Amino acid sequence: MIRKFSDIELIEQTLAGNQSAYADLVKRHQRFVFTLALRFTKRREDAEEVAQDCFIKAYRSLTGFQKQSKFSTWLYSIVYTTAMTFLRKKRVDTSSIDDEATCLQIESRPSAYDTHNAENKSRSFYLNQAIEQLSADDAAIITMFYKGEQSLEEIARTMGIEANTVKVKLFRARQRLKDKLEHNLKHEVNELI
């Protein structure tokens, strides 16, 4: 049986010169880093660029990791600051006129999946679509809390704000998400939530 190293052990191995240990660390966190970057940038190409920049910055700053918080919290704070810097430089338009057309195309496709899988995919699609319509901060908080399973304190450290502020922002982000779902789905929202 292959032993799975902790993040701290992989960091120590990386600092000792083992490059494959850092590759393992990247593999472990790349999906969530990309998802979080996508929540901010709204475009796949931009998210890939931000995610790549994050892992390069994390590698260069690895000696500065204090181990006082989880590596993921430290890494997500890098994602947050890198994405904010990227958005300031790019000033992207976060709304897309293709959202409705994409939704209609997906709805009209025949499904090869059973009804249950199709229903779950549909729920996931509509939730992701609604999250994409939120502001970058709202989308990030919801993503970190639910997908990243970060605590309020960890999110606070990542965003550089107080935990109580995160709690309020999370409450408001949930409300805005509910409003987006209600707007997008009208009466079907009760089944999704």
C-alpha atoms as one frame of an Amber mdcrd trajectory, in Angstrom:
protein
   0.000   0.000   0.000   1.346   3.409  -0.987   1.570   5.896   1.872  -0.160
   9.213   1.238   1.956  12.094   2.504   0.409  15.085   4.256   0.734  18.558
   2.765   3.367  19.440   5.382   5.423  16.356   4.543   5.250  17.189   0.829
   6.338  20.759   1.575   9.293  19.534   3.618  10.274  17.142   0.819   9.991
  19.958  -1.725  12.157  22.251   0.375  14.692  19.411   0.604  14.890  19.371
  -3.217  12.312  16.746  -4.193  10.503  18.352  -7.145   8.071  15.461  -7.548
   6.758  16.193  -4.042   5.663  19.634  -5.227   4.055  18.051  -8.282   2.041
  15.847  -5.902   1.029  18.938  -3.929  -0.103  20.646  -7.134  -2.114  17.588
  -8.210  -3.803  17.496  -4.825  -4.945  21.127  -4.964  -5.120  22.011  -8.676
  -8.800  21.297  -9.162  -9.957  23.541  -6.355  -7.444  26.289  -7.209  -8.746
  26.265 -10.771 -12.387  26.295  -9.603 -11.742  29.235  -7.314  -9.821  31.096
 -10.024 -12.679  30.452 -12.438 -15.158  31.913  -9.946 -13.168  35.136 -10.028
 -12.215  35.389 -13.683 -15.327  33.817 -15.288 -13.230  32.624 -18.247 -11.497
  29.258 -18.496  -8.359  30.634 -20.164  -7.963  33.352 -17.536  -8.561  30.851
 -14.720  -5.863  28.569 -16.110  -3.448  31.509 -16.212  -4.303  32.579 -12.655
  -4.028  28.999 -11.353  -0.641  28.551 -12.978   0.575  31.864 -11.542  -0.655
  30.791  -8.104   1.321  27.567  -8.097   4.441  29.374  -9.289   4.030  32.008
  -6.552   3.369  29.315  -3.964   6.509  27.433  -5.008   8.648  30.559  -4.813
   7.194  31.460  -1.413   7.175  27.976   0.079   9.980  28.787   2.502   7.749
  31.523   3.954   4.894  29.126   4.767   4.654  29.260   8.573   2.588  26.074
   9.065   0.306  27.987  11.460  -2.660  27.327   9.196  -3.445  24.619   6.674
  -1.495  24.740   3.429  -4.779  24.970   1.539  -5.723  28.152   3.418  -2.348
  29.693   2.617  -2.626  28.597  -1.022  -6.166  29.959  -1.369  -5.028  33.315
  -0.038  -2.507  33.326  -2.899  -5.340  32.491  -5.315  -7.428  35.333  -3.932
  -4.703  37.983  -4.182  -3.497  36.731  -7.577  -7.035  36.743  -8.994  -7.746
  40.220  -7.608  -4.514  41.529  -9.137  -5.341  39.827 -12.436  -8.837  41.349
 -12.497  -7.527  44.822 -11.672  -5.086  44.566 -14.558  -7.570  43.116 -16.999
 -10.847  44.766 -15.909 -12.846  41.947 -17.457 -16.569  42.123 -18.117 -18.036
  39.527 -15.772 -21.383  39.127 -17.511 -21.815  36.955 -20.549 -24.540  37.315
 -23.161 -24.075  33.660 -24.076 -25.286  32.270 -20.731 -28.908  31.998 -21.830
 -28.026  30.521 -25.222 -25.698  27.970 -23.603 -28.409  27.006 -21.139 -30.914
  26.437 -23.951 -28.404  24.370 -25.941 -27.683  22.129 -23.001 -31.358  21.700
 -22.147 -32.207  20.632 -25.716 -29.486  17.950 -25.953 -30.639  14.362 -25.553
 -29.138  12.729 -22.494 -27.462   9.331 -22.434 -27.655   9.294 -18.628 -30.418
   7.975 -16.471 -32.926  10.445 -15.066 -31.280  10.685 -11.645 -27.839  11.546
 -13.078 -29.374  14.010 -15.489 -31.262  15.677 -12.658 -28.113  15.949 -10.533
 -26.144  17.351 -13.466 -28.926  19.829 -14.126 -28.905  20.975 -10.507 -25.161
  21.325 -10.581 -25.322  23.227 -13.864 -27.913  25.697 -12.598 -26.110  26.214
  -9.307 -22.811  26.823 -11.088 -24.515  29.151 -13.540 -26.014  31.154 -10.668
 -22.663  31.277  -8.839 -21.015  32.591 -12.010 -23.508  35.465 -12.037 -22.458
  36.573  -8.549 -19.719  39.081  -7.847 -16.219  37.665  -7.587 -16.193  38.004
  -3.767 -19.584  36.317  -3.350 -18.630  33.479  -5.682 -15.298  33.001  -3.922
 -16.824  32.885  -0.445 -19.462  30.368  -1.489 -16.886  28.258  -3.326 -14.392
  28.288  -0.452 -17.066  27.494   2.146 -18.983  24.770   0.308 -16.596  23.262
  -2.242 -13.360  23.938  -0.391 -14.894  23.179   2.988 -12.975  26.078   4.493
 -14.022  27.376   7.905 -15.060  30.996   8.417 -11.708  31.630  10.103  -9.779
  30.130   7.183 -11.723  32.209   4.684 -11.097  35.279   6.838  -7.339  34.655
   6.736  -7.485  34.067   2.988  -9.373  37.292   2.314  -7.663  39.355   4.996
 -10.888  40.205   6.846 -12.511  39.301  10.174 -14.372  35.987  10.596 -17.561
  37.847  11.571 -17.325  39.822   8.342 -17.014  36.550   6.413 -20.094  35.240
   8.211 -22.089  38.306   7.146 -20.717  38.177   3.596 -21.531  34.461   3.368
 -25.091  35.098   4.548 -25.533  37.872   1.974 -23.882  35.800  -0.771 -26.296
  32.939  -0.063 -29.204  35.363  -0.328 -27.928  36.734  -3.636 -27.389  33.158
  -4.877 -30.974  32.313  -3.942 -32.174  35.445  -5.777 -30.186  34.449  -8.890
 -31.630  30.939  -8.768 -35.151  32.289  -8.338 -34.637  34.626 -11.255 -33.145
  31.891 -13.454 -35.496  29.104 -12.531 -38.603  30.740 -11.107 -40.632  28.043
  -9.330 -38.023  25.250  -9.710 -35.702  26.864  -7.161 -37.426  25.148  -4.233
 -36.391  21.757  -5.583 -32.749  22.825  -5.902 -32.252  24.291  -2.464
